[in-house]
Amino acid sequence: HNMYKEFRDVTINGAVSQMYSEMAGRHRAHPNTIQIINTATLAASECKRDHILEMHDSKLKYPVIRKMPLVSKKLRATFTAKRPMTFVR
């Protein structure tokens, strides 16, 4: 079967690794049964897939998760008796 896939990555090798992982996970395809015909770096106007197009928004923001204040060196401990506070007031 033929497929057209788009992946976002810094390098083409990273995108190929993503493709092998996706094909193994979703389609149970072994790497030796996959034949890559072409790889290319696409401009934003050439992208077709929705999960790639939604990343083209210039106002895209990600939530800040677990923004914890840095504790001074003398107050740090390897083991503590209470859970850390994971939100900033």
SULSUL-V637124 format. One record per run of one state. SS is the DSSP state (H for helix, E for strand, - for the rest). FROM is the first residue (numbers start at 1). LEN is the number of residues. Records with the same first field share a line. If there is no record, write none. Layout:
SS->FROM-LEN / FROM-LEN
This chain:
-->1-11 / 28-3 / 34-10 / 47-3 / 57-16 / 76-14
H->12-16 / 31-3 / 44-3 / 50-7 / 73-3
